[in-house]
């Protein structure tokens, strides 16, 4: 279980296995994913119903996280799917593991 304190992370949201993907970065991962899940923020994730946290990677600081997010956004979809399925082959929602 991860503390609810500020978790700096790059993350991917989806609506289902092999569904639409969104890559983001946050200094407060739990809060941000919860906002996506509740549809509290207008934009891409709300429009496409992306409420499933399928991948995340913690970082020591925002500079490193932003660099990683920028790199991931340039990758082809197939590479992103491989990244997700390496640790989460069934595309389970990882949010409950964050909040315990």
Secondary structure, 3 states (H helix, E strand, C coil): CCCCCCCCEEEEEECCCCCCEEEEEECCHHHHHHHHHHCCCCCHHHHCCCCEEEEEEECCCHHHHHHHHHHHHHCCHHHHHHHHHHHCCCCCCCHHHHHC
